[in-house]
Amino acid sequence: MQIIDAHHHVWDLAANYHPWLSDRTVQFRYGDYTAIRRDYLPAYYLEDTAGFDVIGSVYVEAEWDPRDPLGEVEWVAEQREVYRLPSVMVAQAWLDREDAEDVLAAHGATPFVRGIRHKPRGRDLGEAIDAALPGSMGDPAWRRGYTMLAANGLSFDLQTPWWNLAEARRLADDFPDTLIVLNHTGLPADRSAEGLGGWREAMSLFAGAENAALKISGIGLPGRAWSVADNRRVVLDAIDIFGPGRCMFASNFPVDSLVGSFATIFNGFLEITADFDASERTAMFAGNARRLYRIADADLRQG
């Protein structure tokens, strides 16, 4: 099975500044993340993926120094020259900042940048929606930046818990020309019947937008090794909701190395999808990422 890993990171902490990795700890969904607070270079990623036919990948911004979003693009360009990886990039941009117009224009002019990610502020589960919350998907300043994505040929990677997907659906409907790729399966951390019921309802609402797609990744559970038993239902429900034509498998490495090896995770995806037909599996493991992120033959390691 050829793979285009639709979401991963690499970083060089000795040379570059990532606040969450370099000098402070944050509340993290997998708990203790000390193990990944170290350099993770493309060579290490290639070691982790050995034995799999990874023909391409999508680098997603790794919370690089927010004062210098373009610096991350320059660094990734250097890695691509050496490793032919990543194939394309989802870059950092702060949509509600005054420099958003210039930053987005620069990203749009960079041949291997396909989209941006700016994690919007959201509400906690059970809180009422505040449409004007600064930094949220309803914030007029944030939306002003968002309006510039389509003109610069950029898609939007969205990372937010599933209970914020009603706001995401409004965003998708208001800006139908901008593709929204939901990261990490909508973060279904609560595997209770009630939690998964809420997740499925929210995912179904968001999937009703034609310009919505999904990355199946980031579904590890804190304190547990990644397993098919824990994740089969989530993966199959996600595919049922979005359809095989809008789902992409991704490693989220090295972050998800906290819960499993690349082999464990991708062999798990392969096992879970064993009953799908060959064309559907090909799409989910490589074809959809290639199409949605506009990855050309020349971008691939085996192009």
HUNOR-V861412 format. One record per helix or strand. SS is the DSSP state (helix for helix, strand for strand). FROM is the first residue (numbers start at 0). TO is the last residue. If there is no record, write none. Layout:
ss & from & to
SS & FROM & TO
SS & FROM & TO
//
This chain:
ss & from & to
strand & 1 & 7
strand & 10 & 10
helix & 18 & 21
helix & 33 & 35
strand & 39 & 39
helix & 41 & 47
strand & 52 & 59
helix & 68 & 82
strand & 87 & 91
helix & 99 & 107
strand & 112 & 116
strand & 120 & 120
strand & 135 & 135
helix & 139 & 145
helix & 149 & 151
strand & 154 & 157
helix & 161 & 173
strand & 179 & 181
helix & 183 & 185
helix & 192 & 206
strand & 211 & 215
helix & 227 & 241
helix & 243 & 245
strand & 246 & 248
strand & 252 & 252
helix & 254 & 257
helix & 261 & 271
helix & 277 & 291
helix & 296 & 298
//
